[in-house]
Amino acid sequence: MTRNPTSRTFGALMRPASQPSRSGRDRARRFLSQNFLADPRAIGSIVRSVAARPGDLVVEVGAGDGRVTAALAAGDAHVIAYEIDPVLAGRARRRCADLPNVRVVRGDFLRARPPRGPFAVAGNIPYSLTSPIVQWCLRAPRLTSATLVTQLEYARKRTGDYGRWSLVTVRSWPLLEWRLGERIGRELFRPVPRVDSAILRLVRRPRPLLPASALADYERCVALGFRGEGGTLRASLRREHPRGRVDTALHAAGVERDAVVAFVHPDQWVRLFRVLYGLPSARARAGTSRQP
């Protein structure tokens, strides 16, 4: 698990401290948000969630000492593991020295360019960098899936487990499905963090829920709805769309006229958008594609 300091800042952390009770390694661990997954069963859960096949490419975020890296590579997937901490990168290289399908890169994952071919992302990531890492994954056009150990609360929020849906989930829903995986108790990490974690899965859909030509309009529509103007989704959409069309779209999607945007399911958003913008339904589109 790693964070994203500059090399100068990281070097300063490793210099002797004025307080002898805290070592440079301990200060670096705290700054880098390093909480290592020590339980083999939890590591196995991550590997099973990734479900990489022989020859698949997996990019790991924060290799740490290489425990998860080695487990990911055991199924003959090709693993590129990023680790910014030079000490830990060295440990990961030593642990994986006999694994020719592993390449440990001492560097910042967030500065890396996404691979040109299909690839998956996996990692026990720092809570403090969850959003940037997720955004990196969302921007990667050839990403097939991301399997991330995140703070439990974050994973529940992004997957609608509280009955509410966030902007980032709704906006990316036509292309990616958000899934809440196994819960990982805080006691399974070393050192022990303050909160539990969970496996968050982002899985690219084999067929997008909307045509590529409509995605930009969909994102603008979602952004409009999440402005919260007027207190309801209907009031927000009415800022740019005729009342009759908005009401017809809400009805078609099964959304109440007084619904607050956070409680609208992403699938309802897709149906609403189709009606609002005059697109054929998913069923009609599928039937058309099967015509000779």
Buried (B, 14 or more C-beta within 10 A) or exposed (E): BBBBBEEEEBEBBBEEEEEEEEEBBBBBBEBBBBBBBBBEEBBEBBBBBBEBEEEBBBBBBBBBBBBBBBBBBBBEBBBBBBBBBBBBBBBBBEBBEEBEBBBBBBEBBBEBEBBEEEBBBBBBBBBEBBEEBBEBBBEBEEBBBBBBBBBBBBBBBBBBEEEBBBBBBBBBBBBBBBBBBBBBEBEBBEEEBEEBBBBBBBBBEEEBBBEEEBBEBBBEBBEBBBEEEEEBBBBBBBEEBEEEBBBBBBEBBEBEEEBEBBBBBBBBBBBBBBBBBEBEEBEEBEEEEEEE
